[in-house]
Structures are given as C-alpha cells and as structure tokens.
Amino acid sequence: MANNTFKYPNSTSPTLTLTFDTKGHLVDGSDFILRPNQKTGLSKGGTRYSESFGANKQVHQFTFIVPITKVSSETDQADVVTFFATVLGAVESFAWTDQGGTERTVRCINDELTFRTLQNAPKYRKCTLLLETQ
C-alpha cells in the first residue's frame, strides 16, 4: 500500500508536499461523502423546499496522525500547519494522491483544523480534513 501525498499547487511542479505514512499515520482511511449542492429549508407555511445549485459535490473525510515535533523526515504538525497556511484553507486547490494511487484535485473545506492529542500516545496528534473534489 502506498502513502498518501498532498502536493501544492499540483503534482507536476509542487512547491510544498506532505506525505502521510499509510501504515502508521492514517486512521480511518478515506470516507467518501456525496454532498448535494443545494439549500433546503422550511417555509413559513411549513412546506419543505429545496433549491439546487448544480452538480453534487464529492467530499472525502481524511483522518491522520502526525507527531507534534519532527521525529525523522516524516510529516509533523508544523508541516501540516505550513501547508494549509500556504493554500489558504479552501482558497487554493492542491493534488491529493491516495494510498490506492488515485490522484484528485481537492480543496480543504474545514472551517478550522483541530489537532487532538492522543491519550495513549501524547507525542502525536490526530486531525480530520474534509477534502472536496474539484
């Protein structure tokens, strides 16, 4: 099984790269979410409505574990923070190659990145990204 990589701005000429060791640092794999591109609500009269804004969005939930400080050449928390400060959250897209070798152009659509310290491994933190396919 290959590693997961993020490359910005693209995979052919990246200026920033993150590599996640699939064996030790990928928690749940990549869950797939199909998000309808619509707004739904309830009218004042109690009628349910839905307004479509075009094609559905494909979102991948990507959960990983990184060390708080660099242990070797592996990606650490500071590398992740630098990467997403550069891509400006959802402003810039980047290339993601998953452990199966599939490459996608994605944007990180999280409002914030939360790094949770692991109770059984206090030198590591877990984070979940929502990656929307472009």
N, C-alpha and C positions, 0 to 999 in steps of 0.2 A: 504494500500500500504506500502510495506517495504522500508527501507532505502537502499541506495547504499553503498557498502563497498569495500575497496581495502585492500588486505592482502598480505604482503610480508614476506617470499618468497612464501608461499602457504597458503591455508585456514585451513589446519590441524594443523600447528605449526607456526603461524605468529609471527614475531618479531616486525613488525610495522603494524598498522591498521589505516585506515582513514574511517570515517563514514560521509556520506552526507545525511542530513535530506531531504528526498524526498519532503516533503510538502513545506518547505521554501527555500531550497537551490539548487534545481535542476531547471535549467532554461528552457531548450528546450526538455527535455527528451534525449534519446539517438538515434541520427540519424545514420542510417546504410549506409555504403558506400561499394560498391563492386569495388575493385581496381584491374584491370587486371595487372598481373605480367609480364609486357612487356615493351619493349622500342620501341617507334615509332619515325619516322623522315621522312625527305625528302632527297632523294639522290641528288647529284649534277646535275643529268639529270632531276630532277623534279618528280621522281617517289616516291610515298608514300611507305614506308616499315614498317614492324612490326616484331619484334623478341620476341618470347615467352621465358620466364624464368621459366615456370612451372605453378603450380596452382594459381588461382586468390587469392588475399588477401582480408579478411574481416576486415573492419575498422569501428569503432563506434566513432562518434563525441559526446563527453560528456561535456556539459557546466554546470558549477555550480557556486554558490555564497558562499563566506566564509567571516566571519568578519576579519578585519585587525588584531585585537587583540582578545584574548580569552575572551568570554563573560561568558561562563559556561564550560561544558565539551564538547561542540561541536568542530568540526574540524575548525581550523582557518588557516590563510595564512601561518604562521610559520610551522604548522603541514604538510601542503602540500609541502612546500619547503624542509623540513627534509625528508619526504617520498621519493621525487623524487631525492634528492641528494644521498640517500641511494641506490635506484635502478639504479642509474646512467643513467637516461633517458631511452634509448632503449636497454641498455646493458642487464639488468635483467628483467625477466618476473615476473608478480605477478597475484594473483587471484582477479578478479572483480566479485562481485555478484550484479546484477542489482535489481531495485525495484520490478521486477516480480519474483525474486528468482533464475534466471538463472546465473550459475557460469561459467566464462570463464577464461582461462589463456591468459593474454594480455601483450603487451609491449606498452609503451608510445612512439610514434614516432614523437612527436613535436620536432622541432629544438630548440625551446625556449618556455617557459611558460610565457605568458603575463597576468598580473593581472590588470584589468581595474577597476578604481574606479567608482562606480555608482553615477551618478549625483543626483539622488533622495534619495540615501542612502549612504552618504560619508564614513560611517564606514565599508562598505562592498565592496568587490571586486569580479569581475566576471572573470572566466578563462575557456578556452575551451581546452580539451585534445583530441588527436587522439589516440585511443586505437586499436592496431592491434591484432586480434585474432591469437593465435599460434596454 
